[in-house]
Amino acid sequence: MRHNIKLTLAVLALVSLMAAAIILADATGQISGRIIDSHTGLPIVGATVLVVGTNRGANTDLDGKFVIPRIAPGTYTLRISSIGFQTLEVKNVIVEADLTVEINNSLTQGPDGLEEKIVVEAEIDIMDKFETSNQTIITKKMMEQKTMPSVDDLIEQVAEVVTNSEGEVFIRGGRASETSYIMDGVPKNSATANLNKVPRLKSVQPFPPAHGGTAIVNGKPYDAMFFENYGVNPFVDTEDDHFSTFAVDIDDASYILARAYLERGNLPEKDAVRTEEFINHFNYNYNAPEEETFAVYLEGSRSPFGQNSQMLRIGIKGKKIGEENRKAANLVFLVDVSGSMARENRIGLVRKALRLLVNKLNYNDQVGIVVYGSTARVHLQPTSIRNKERILYAIMTLGTSGSTNCEAGLRLAYDMSSRHFQKNKINRIILCSDGVANVGITAADELLERIKKQANRGITLSAIGFGMGNYNDVLMEKLGNKGNGYYAYVDDIAEARRVFTDNLSGALQVIARDVKIQVDFDPEVVRSYRLLGYENRNVEDNKFRDDNEDGGEVGSGHSVTALYEIKFNKDAHKKQIGKIYIRYKNPETGFVEEISRPITTSIFDRNFAFCSPDYKLAAAAAEFSEIMRQSYWARGSDLGDVLSLAGDVYNQTGQDDVLELMNLVTKARQLKQELASNDFQE
């Protein structure tokens, strides 16, 4: 047998636990349908469909269609609501395992009625079924379909069983809340739950509180979420300062975190929202330059949201390097395998994400793996991608246990990368973690200083965040910034695919380092200006040409977008409102380069209604974030206006990411209305 079981339990107890897991979830279901106005016969866009008693739901698309995946078998009530229509409830929607049930129900309530056709389908998520965590459930089908190398491998699939860094199996004990279920709405821990008396599992608590107990304190939806408030940029009078200077930021982790909150039925914490990351989540279809490092795009109009102001969009697009021309990569996967990573399928999603990445690498690339819990150790020595199966097996065998010694992991990962460093290759550490550090050096400043020194040597670091609850956004963002890589947050397998496989060259090969932007506004034309976002990327004006000042990194084919709200002086007749400067280091030569472009007044002549869909999309994303972070400058703004603008963009483009934005805005709008209603009733 591969492992030694250090804690002896009665065989009957273990078998009972496994049997209970089999009872709990044999398959999940999917509810899909279409909502139309019974008076007009037209689809209803943005209607909310909620599974009552759960946090599961969806919004209808432009065809009135919706899909709610991963519903546990059971009998449910659907609540359908939309502004201007009467709220409807559809009862006795039965989801059965491995069965397809079709429900046709036409409801008419006069001109405000809704008609729905709901199809219930059962499905098994093949991608998720073999991953281990505190919440893993074994089904009969899983046992039939998967070949286990040993009995221990089967045991490790059960909730409450973990593996330490030496590969030994432990049955989770300690706090009674370490593994918790909610049965018919009543929390029960593993020690007291009588699973055989529960006819159907209504819902499973995704994870216990980080510090014990069974409830989240302070009214938060998730415990131990760490964010930082960087403030909100004000309007600046050009008489006081006509320069606006900031480091670029291509990250969009804030948008993905907000999406994760909303899709789970909660408004994001306002400190989690960074406007520039909402804006930069979207593709604005800038054409990449053929010869130069950057192409610059400018567009302006009267602001659709700002009062008595104009809006300016600045977009830069980096040159694109084909995958066939990408440099070979020496990668070190640094994986947090501490106990906290066993929650909410974090380590399982890490394994899937890394497998996706490995399958996209070239034969000249190599991969090493370092893991850390209470201590750090080498899980896989650097291995050529030509031996892909060995790398994939090492990823598959990642387990979790122990505390979180991030410092030890970073030190060992940089040691591995240094020993295999090659100047003509990409030398990158990819950290996968929830950002929690509780052993060793835990102060961010000390870690960041070391990381910056290594980045200057040519060993870069990207920080990829996983997990909801007990998650440190602050540290992960700073690690990615100082590591001259990037920061991303992964909430599902689709996002993992986008981060790790879409434009892999852009994710790995940097085309410009320490990129900074400075806009010089002409005080005779511009009275005041406000940069939307980039508060934590602010650079002092006199350090724009200080080449020791840290900036942002831009990868192959990446783009950066910034929005300004501008107030003009009356009777200004100049042809330019100012000039934009972009300064960066060439990663190949080390030389500093600078380009500039004039900002002409003519770009503001176009009416907003006739501006490009991409320009409108940036405005919608920015205003959505400003409302979500409760910006002073968005007071009085309405999410309905954001939804209408996003819908206009979708009608013009049909882009899936715009439809997703519409769904998120609708969810946020519904949640805010519910909160306002509850406050009124109290």
C-alpha positions in Angstrom: 0.0 0.0 0.0 1.3 3.4 -1.0 0.4 5.3 2.2 0.4 4.6 5.9 -2.8 5.5 7.8 -1.6 7.2 11.0 -5.1 7.4 12.6 -6.8 4.1 13.1 -10.6 4.1 12.7 -13.1 1.3 12.7 -13.6 0.0 9.2 -17.3 0.2 9.6 -17.2 3.9 10.3 -15.2 4.6 7.1 -17.5 2.4 5.0 -20.5 4.2 6.5 -18.9 7.6 5.6 -18.3 6.5 2.0 -21.9 5.1 1.7 -23.3 8.3 3.0 -21.3 10.2 0.4 -22.8 7.9 -2.3 -26.3 8.7 -1.0 -25.7 12.5 -1.0 -25.1 13.1 -4.7 -25.4 10.6 -7.5 -25.8 13.3 -10.2 -26.8 16.9 -10.6 -29.5 18.4 -12.8 -29.9 21.3 -15.1 -32.9 23.6 -15.4 -33.3 25.5 -18.7 -36.2 27.3 -20.3 -37.4 30.4 -22.0 -39.4 33.4 -20.6 -41.7 35.4 -22.9 -44.3 38.1 -22.5 -47.6 36.3 -22.9 -49.2 39.5 -24.1 -46.8 40.3 -26.9 -45.1 36.9 -27.4 -41.7 38.6 -27.3 -38.8 37.2 -25.2 -38.1 39.0 -21.8 -34.5 39.9 -21.5 -32.8 40.0 -18.1 -35.6 38.3 -16.2 -34.3 36.6 -13.0 -35.0 33.0 -12.4 -34.2 31.8 -8.9 -34.4 28.3 -7.4 -36.1 29.1 -4.1 -34.2 28.0 -1.0 -30.9 27.9 -2.8 -28.4 30.5 -4.1 -28.8 29.1 -7.6 -30.3 31.2 -10.4 -29.8 32.7 -13.8 -30.9 35.6 -16.0 -32.5 35.4 -19.4 -30.6 36.3 -22.6 -31.8 38.3 -25.6 -33.9 35.3 -26.6 -35.5 35.0 -23.2 -33.5 31.8 -22.5 -31.9 30.8 -19.3 -29.9 27.8 -17.9 -29.3 26.9 -14.3 -26.7 24.1 -14.0 -25.7 21.8 -11.2 -29.0 21.4 -9.3 -29.1 18.6 -6.8 -31.9 16.1 -7.2 -35.1 17.3 -5.5 -38.4 19.1 -5.8 -38.1 22.9 -6.2 -40.0 26.1 -6.7 -38.8 28.6 -9.3 -39.4 32.3 -8.8 -39.4 34.4 -12.0 -39.3 38.1 -11.8 -38.6 41.1 -14.1 -39.1 44.8 -13.7 -42.6 45.8 -15.0 -44.0 42.2 -14.7 -45.7 40.3 -12.0 -43.5 37.9 -10.1 -44.4 34.3 -10.8 -43.7 31.1 -8.9 -43.6 27.7 -10.6 -43.9 24.9 -8.0 -43.1 21.2 -8.0 -40.2 21.3 -10.5 -38.8 17.9 -10.0 -35.1 17.2 -10.7 -34.3 13.5 -10.9 -30.9 11.9 -11.3 -30.1 10.7 -14.8 -33.6 11.5 -16.1 -35.0 14.2 -18.4 -38.3 15.8 -17.2 -40.1 18.3 -19.4 -42.6 20.7 -17.8 -44.9 22.8 -20.0 -46.8 25.4 -18.2 -48.4 28.4 -19.8 -49.4 31.2 -17.4 -51.2 34.3 -18.4 -51.8 37.3 -16.1 -53.2 39.9 -18.4 -50.7 42.3 -20.2 -48.1 41.8 -17.4 -48.2 38.0 -17.6 -45.3 35.7 -18.2 -45.3 32.4 -20.1 -42.6 29.9 -19.4 -41.5 26.5 -20.7 -39.1 24.7 -18.4 -37.0 21.7 -19.3 -35.3 19.8 -16.5 -32.3 17.7 -17.5 -30.0 15.6 -15.3 -26.3 15.7 -16.0 -23.0 14.7 -14.4 -20.1 17.2 -14.5 -17.3 15.0 -15.9 -14.7 17.7 -15.3 -15.4 17.9 -11.6 -16.1 14.3 -10.5 -12.6 13.1 -9.5 -11.2 16.0 -7.5 -10.5 15.7 -3.8 -11.5 18.3 -1.2 -13.4 18.5 2.1 -16.6 18.5 0.0 -15.8 15.6 -2.4 -18.7 13.1 -2.9 -18.2 9.7 -4.4 -21.0 8.2 -6.6 -21.5 4.7 -7.8 -20.8 5.9 -11.3 -17.5 7.4 -10.3 -16.4 4.2 -8.7 -17.3 2.3 -11.8 -15.7 4.7 -14.3 -12.4 5.4 -12.5 -9.6 3.0 -12.0 -7.9 3.5 -8.7 -4.2 2.6 -8.3 -4.8 1.5 -4.7 -7.4 1.4 -1.9 -5.8 4.5 -0.5 -6.6 6.4 -3.7 -10.3 5.5 -3.2 -10.2 6.6 0.5 -8.7 9.9 -0.5 -11.8 10.7 -2.6 -13.9 10.9 0.6 -14.7 14.1 2.4 -12.6 14.5 5.6 -9.7 12.5 4.2 -6.5 14.5 3.4 -2.9 13.6 2.5 0.1 15.2 4.0 3.3 16.3 2.2 4.8 12.9 2.7 1.8 11.2 1.1 0.3 9.8 4.4 -3.5 9.6 4.7 -5.2 11.4 7.6 -8.9 11.4 8.6 -9.8 15.0 9.4 -10.5 15.7 13.1 -10.0 18.7 15.3 -12.7 21.3 15.2 -16.2 19.9 14.9 -16.9 22.4 12.1 -14.1 21.2 9.8 -16.6 19.4 7.7 -20.1 20.7 7.7 -23.3 20.0 5.9 -26.7 21.8 5.7 -29.6 19.3 5.8 -33.0 20.7 5.1 -31.6 24.1 6.1 -30.1 22.8 9.4 -26.3 22.9 9.8 -24.8 19.6 10.9 -21.2 18.6 11.4 -19.8 15.2 10.5 -19.7 14.0 14.0 -23.5 14.5 14.7 -25.1 14.2 11.3 -27.2 11.1 10.9 -27.2 10.9 7.1 -29.4 7.9 6.8 -32.3 9.8 8.3 -32.2 12.5 5.8 -34.3 11.7 2.7 -32.7 14.3 0.4 -29.7 16.6 0.7 -31.1 20.1 0.0 -27.8 21.9 -0.1 -24.2 21.4 1.0 -22.3 24.2 2.7 -19.4 24.9 0.4 -16.9 25.3 3.2 -16.7 26.0 6.9 -15.7 29.4 8.3 -11.9 29.8 8.3 -11.6 30.3 12.0 -14.1 27.7 13.3 -17.7 28.0 14.1 -20.7 27.5 11.9 -21.7 31.1 11.0 -20.1 33.9 9.2 -19.7 37.0 11.3 -20.5 40.7 10.6 -23.2 39.9 8.0 -20.6 39.0 5.4 -21.4 36.3 2.8 -17.9 34.8 3.1 -15.4 35.0 5.9 -11.8 36.1 5.9 -11.9 37.9 2.5 -9.1 40.5 2.4 -9.4 43.6 0.2 -7.9 47.1 0.4 -9.6 50.4 -0.1 -7.5 52.6 -2.4 -10.0 55.5 -2.5 -11.6 57.0 -5.6 -9.9 59.5 -7.9 -11.4 63.0 -7.7 -11.6 65.7 -10.3 -8.3 67.5 -10.5 -8.1 71.2 -11.6 -5.5 71.6 -14.3 -4.4 74.9 -12.6 -3.2 72.7 -9.8 -1.9 69.8 -11.8 -2.2 69.3 -15.5 -0.3 66.0 -15.5 -2.1 62.6 -14.9 0.4 59.8 -14.5 -0.1 56.1 -13.8 1.3 52.6 -14.4 -0.7 50.4 -16.8 -2.6 47.4 -15.5 -3.8 44.5 -17.7 -5.3 42.5 -14.8 -9.0 41.8 -14.5 -9.1 39.7 -11.3 -11.4 42.3 -9.6 -14.1 41.7 -12.3 -13.9 37.9 -11.9 -14.1 38.2 -8.1 -17.2 40.4 -8.5 -18.7 37.9 -10.9 -18.1 35.1 -8.4 -19.9 37.1 -5.7 -22.9 37.9 -7.9 -23.3 34.4 -9.3 -23.4 33.1 -5.8 -26.2 35.6 -4.9 -24.2 38.3 -3.1 -23.1 41.8 -3.9 -19.3 42.1 -4.0 -17.6 44.0 -1.2 -17.0 47.5 -2.5 -13.3 47.3 -1.7 -13.0 44.3 -4.0 -14.0 46.5 -7.0 -11.2 48.2 -9.0 -12.6 50.1 -12.0 -9.6 49.7 -14.3 -9.9 45.9 -14.0 -13.6 46.0 -14.9 -12.7 48.1 -18.0 -9.8 45.9 -19.0 -11.7 42.7 -18.7 -13.2 43.3 -22.2 -11.8 43.0 -25.7 -12.1 46.3 -27.5 -10.9 45.0 -30.9 -7.9 47.3 -31.2 -5.7 46.3 -34.1 -2.2 45.2 -33.1 0.7 47.2 -34.7 2.8 45.4 -37.3 6.1 47.2 -36.6 5.9 49.3 -33.5 5.6 48.0 -29.9 2.3 49.9 -29.3 -0.6 51.3 -31.3 -2.6 54.1 -29.7 -6.4 54.5 -30.1 -8.4 57.6 -28.9 -12.1 58.1 -28.8 -14.3 60.7 -27.1 -17.8 62.2 -26.7 -20.0 63.7 -24.2 -20.1 61.4 -21.1 -23.2 59.3 -20.9 -23.0 59.2 -17.1 -20.8 62.0 -15.8 -22.6 65.3 -15.3 -21.6 68.2 -17.6 -18.4 66.4 -18.7 -16.8 64.7 -21.7 -15.4 61.2 -21.8 -12.1 60.2 -23.3 -11.0 56.6 -24.0 -7.3 55.9 -24.4 -6.5 52.5 -25.7 -3.1 50.9 -26.4 -2.5 47.6 -28.1 0.8 45.7 -27.9 2.3 43.9 -30.9 1.4 40.2 -31.1 3.9 37.4 -31.2 2.7 34.2 -32.8 2.8 31.0 -30.7 5.3 29.6 -33.1 7.6 32.5 -32.5 7.2 32.5 -28.7 10.4 32.0 -26.7 10.8 28.7 -24.9 9.6 28.8 -21.3 11.2 27.4 -18.1 8.1 27.3 -15.8 7.9 26.6 -12.1 4.4 25.8 -10.8 4.3 27.0 -7.2 1.2 25.4 -5.6 -0.2 26.2 -2.2 -1.2 22.7 -0.8 -2.1 23.9 2.7 -5.3 22.9 4.4 -7.2 26.0 3.3 -6.7 24.9 -0.4 -8.8 21.8 0.3 -11.9 24.0 0.6 -14.4 24.6 -2.2 -12.6 22.5 -4.6 -9.6 24.8 -4.8 -6.9 22.2 -5.4 -9.1 20.4 -7.8 -9.5 23.5 -9.9 -5.8 24.1 -9.7 -5.1 20.7 -11.1 -7.5 21.2 -14.0 -6.0 24.6 -14.8 -2.4 23.4 -14.8 -3.3 20.5 -17.0 -4.9 22.9 -19.5 -1.7 24.9 -19.5 0.6 21.9 -19.9 -1.4 20.7 -22.9 -0.8 24.1 -24.6 3.0 24.2 -24.1 5.6 23.5 -26.8 8.3 20.8 -26.9 11.0 23.3 -26.0 9.3 24.2 -22.7 9.9 22.6 -19.3 8.0 22.5 -16.1 9.0 22.0 -12.4 6.6 21.9 -9.5 7.2 23.2 -5.9 4.5 22.8 -3.3 4.2 24.3 0.2 2.0 23.8 3.2 3.7 23.9 6.6 7.0 23.4 4.7 8.0 23.6 1.1 9.2 20.7 -1.0 10.0 19.8 -4.7 7.1 17.9 -6.1 8.6 17.6 -9.6 12.1 18.4 -10.8 12.2 20.5 -14.0 10.9 18.2 -16.7 10.8 18.7 -20.5 7.3 18.9 -22.0 8.4 16.0 -24.2 7.7 14.0 -21.1 4.2 15.4 -20.7 2.7 12.4 -19.1 5.1 12.6 -16.1 4.2 16.2 -15.6 0.4 15.5 -15.9 0.8 12.7 -13.3 2.6 15.0 -10.9 -0.2 17.5 -11.2 -2.9 14.8 -10.7 -1.2 13.7 -7.4 -1.3 17.1 -5.8 -2.9 16.8 -2.3 -3.4 19.2 0.6 -2.5 19.5 4.3 -0.8 21.7 6.9 -0.3 25.4 7.4 0.6 28.0 4.8 4.3 28.8 4.6 4.3 31.0 1.5 7.8 32.4 2.1 9.3 28.9 2.1 7.5 28.0 -1.1 8.7 31.2 -2.8 12.2 30.7 -1.7 12.3 27.1 -3.0 10.6 28.1 -6.3 13.1 30.9 -6.9 15.9 28.5 -6.1 14.7 26.0 -8.7 14.2 28.7 -11.3 17.6 30.2 -10.6 19.4 26.8 -11.0 17.7 26.3 -14.4 17.7 30.0 -15.5 18.4 30.6 -19.2 18.7 34.2 -20.4 17.3 33.5 -23.8 14.1 31.9 -22.4 11.1 32.9 -20.4 11.8 32.2 -16.8 8.4 32.3 -14.9 7.0 31.2 -11.6 3.2 30.6 -11.6 1.8 30.8 -8.1 -1.5 29.1 -7.5 -2.9 30.0 -4.1 -5.7 31.6 -2.0 -3.1 34.2 -0.8 -3.2 33.2 2.8 0.2 33.1 4.6 0.3 32.2 8.3 3.8 30.6 8.7 7.2 32.1 8.0 7.5 35.7 6.8 3.9 36.8 6.4 4.5 40.6 6.0 3.8 41.5 2.4 6.5 44.2 2.2 9.3 41.7 2.9 8.0 39.2 0.4 7.5 41.9 -2.2 11.0 43.2 -1.9 12.5 39.8 -2.6 10.2 39.2 -5.5 11.0 42.5 -7.1 14.7 41.8 -6.9 14.2 38.4 -8.7 12.0 40.1 -11.3 14.9 42.5 -12.1 17.1 39.4 -12.6 14.7 38.1 -15.2 12.6 35.6 -13.1 9.1 36.8 -13.2 6.1 35.7 -11.2 2.4 35.5 -12.0 -0.1 35.1 -9.1 -3.3 33.1 -9.8 -5.9 33.2 -7.1 -8.4 30.5 -6.2 -11.2 30.3 -3.6 -14.1 32.2 -2.1 -13.8 32.7 1.6 -10.5 32.8 3.4 -8.9 34.6 0.4 -6.3 37.4 0.3 -6.8 39.6 -2.8 -4.4 42.2 -1.5 -1.4 40.0 -1.3 -2.1 38.2 -4.5 -2.4 41.4 -6.5 0.8 42.8 -5.0 2.7 39.6 -5.8 1.6 39.7 -9.4 2.5 43.4 -9.8 5.9 43.2 -8.1 6.7 39.9 -9.9 6.5 41.6 -13.3 3.9 39.0 -14.3 0.2 39.4 -13.8 -2.6 38.7 -11.3 -5.6 36.6 -12.2 -8.5 35.1 -10.3 -10.0 31.7 -11.4 -13.5 30.8 -10.3 -14.3 28.0 -12.6 -12.9 25.8 -15.4 -14.0 28.2 -18.2 -12.0 31.0 -16.5 -9.1 28.7 -16.1 -9.2 28.0 -19.8 -9.3 31.7 -20.6 -6.4 32.5 -18.2 -4.1 29.6 -19.0 -4.7 28.8 -22.7 -6.2 31.8 -24.5 -3.3 33.8 -25.9 -0.7 31.8 -24.1 2.0 33.9 -25.7 0.5 37.0 -24.2 0.4 35.4 -20.8 4.1 34.3 -20.9 6.0 36.6 -23.2 6.3 40.2 -22.2 6.8 42.8 -24.9 7.2 45.9 -22.7 8.2 46.3 -19.0 7.6 49.1 -16.5 5.0 50.7 -18.8 3.8 54.1 -17.6 1.3 56.6 -19.1 1.3 60.3 -18.7 -1.4 62.6 -20.0 -0.5 66.3 -20.2 -3.8 68.4 -20.4 -3.7 71.9 -21.7 -5.1 74.1 -19.0 -6.4 76.6 -21.6 -8.7 73.9 -22.9 -9.3 71.5 -20.0 -10.6 72.9 -16.7 -10.5 69.6 -14.7 -10.2 65.9 -15.3 -10.8 62.6 -13.5 -9.1 59.2 -14.2 -11.5 56.4 -13.7 -9.7 53.8 -11.6 -5.9 53.1 -11.4 -5.9 54.5 -7.8 -3.4 51.9 -6.7 -1.3 52.3 -9.8 -0.7 56.1 -9.3 2.8 57.4 -10.2 4.1 60.8 -9.1 4.3 63.1 -12.1 8.0 63.8 -11.6 8.8 60.0 -11.6 7.4 59.4 -15.1 10.9 59.5 -16.6 12.5 57.9 -13.5 13.3 54.6 -15.0 13.8 53.0 -11.5 10.1 53.6 -10.9 8.0 50.5 -11.2 5.4 50.3 -14.0 3.2 47.6 -15.4 4.0 44.8 -17.8 2.3 44.2 -21.2 2.4 40.8 -22.8 2.1 39.9 -26.5 -1.1 41.1 -28.0 -2.4 42.6 -24.8 -4.2 45.9 -24.6 -4.8 48.5 -21.9 -7.7 50.9 -21.7 -8.2 54.0 -19.5 -11.1 56.4 -19.3 -11.2 60.0 -18.3 -14.0 62.3 -17.5 -13.1 65.8 -18.6 -14.6 69.3 -18.1 -13.6 71.9 -20.7 -13.2 75.6 -20.3 -15.7 77.7 -22.0 -14.7 79.5 -25.2 -11.7 77.2 -25.7 -10.8 77.0 -29.4 -7.5 75.1 -29.6 -7.2 72.0 -31.8 -5.6 69.9 -29.1 -6.7 69.3 -25.5 -3.3 67.8 -24.6 -0.8 65.0 -25.3 -0.4 61.4 -24.2 3.1 59.9 -23.5 3.9 56.2 -23.1 7.2 55.2 -21.6 8.5 51.6 -21.3 11.6 49.3 -21.3 12.3 47.1 -24.2 12.7 43.6 -22.6 15.1 42.5 -25.3 17.5 45.4 -25.3 16.8 46.9 -21.9 16.7 50.3 -23.5 13.9 52.8 -22.5 11.6 53.9 -25.3 8.9 56.7 -25.3 6.2 57.5 -27.7 3.6 60.3 -27.8 0.3 61.2 -29.5 -1.7 64.4 -29.6 -5.3 64.4 -28.3 -7.3 66.5 -30.7 -10.6 68.3 -29.8 -12.2 66.9 -33.0 -12.6 63.4 -31.4 -15.3 64.9 -29.1 -17.5 66.1 -32.0 -19.3 62.8 -32.4 -22.6 62.2 -30.5 -22.3 59.3 -28.0 -25.1 57.4 -29.7 -23.0 57.2 -32.8 -19.7 56.1 -31.1 -18.3 52.7 -31.5 -19.8 49.7 -29.6 -16.4 49.2 -27.9 -16.4 52.7 -26.6 -19.9 52.2 -25.2 -18.9 48.9 -23.7 -16.0 50.6 -21.8 -18.4 53.2 -20.5 -20.9 50.6 -19.3 -18.2 48.5 -17.6 -16.8 51.6 -15.9 -20.1 52.8 -14.6 -21.0 49.4 -13.4 -17.9 49.3 -11.3 -18.3 52.8 -10.0 -21.8 51.9 -8.7 -20.5 48.7 -7.2 -17.7 50.4 -5.3 -20.2 53.1 -4.2 -18.2 55.9 -5.8 -19.1 59.5 -4.9 -19.2 60.3 -8.6 -21.8 57.6 -9.3 -24.3 58.8 -6.7 -27.7 58.8 -8.3 -26.6 56.5 -11.1 -29.0 53.7 -12.0 -28.0 50.1 -12.9 -30.9 50.1 -15.3 -29.1 52.7 -17.4 -26.0 50.5 -17.4 -28.1 47.5 -18.4 -29.7 49.4 -21.2 -26.4 50.6 -22.6 -24.9 47.0 -22.4 -28.0 45.7 -24.2 -27.4 48.2 -27.0 -23.8 47.0 -27.3 -25.0 43.4 -27.4 -27.5 44.1 -30.1 -24.7 45.5 -32.2 -22.0 42.9 -31.4 -23.6 39.7 -30.1 -20.5 39.2 -27.9 -20.9 36.6 -25.1 -18.9 38.6 -22.6 -21.4 41.5 -23.1 -24.3 39.2 -22.4 -22.5 38.1 -19.3 -22.1 41.7 -18.2 -25.9 42.2 -18.7 -26.6 39.2 -16.5 -24.3 40.5 -13.8 -25.8 43.9 -13.9 -29.3 42.4 -13.6 -28.2 40.2 -10.7 -26.7 43.3 -8.9 -29.8 45.3 -9.6 -32.0 42.6 -8.2 -29.9 42.2 -5.0 -29.8 45.9 -4.4 -33.6 46.1 -4.8 -34.0 43.2 -2.3 -31.7 44.9 0.2 -33.6 48.2 -0.2 -36.9 46.3 0.4 -35.5 44.6 3.5 -34.2 47.9 4.9 -37.6 49.5 4.3 -39.5 46.7 6.1 -37.1 46.9 9.0 
